[in-house]
Amino acid sequence: MAFVVDMTEQKRAEESREEHLWFLECMDRINRAMQRTHEVEAPPAKRRQSLSR
């Protein structure tokens, strides 16, 4: 019986990790989209500065 409980806890931990990873990946996509939008809206001189970095 202990083996079944351990596997259940391990499965829950893995599912939790996968959900957290999915959340972080979504946040990264949002962040990248916001950065692209900011670069498009920036004045030309500021865009040149960010491209030269």
Stockholm file with secondary structure:
# STOCKHOLM 1.0

chainA/1-53         MAFVVDMTEQKRAEESREEHLWFLECMDRINRAMQRTHEVEAPPAKRRQSLSR
#=GR chainA/1-53 SS CHHHHHHHHHHHHHHHHHHHHHHHHHHHHHHHHHHHHHHHHSCHHHHHHHHHC
#=GC SS_cons        CHHHHHHHHHHHHHHHHHHHHHHHHHHHHHHHHHHHHHHHHSCHHHHHHHHHC
//
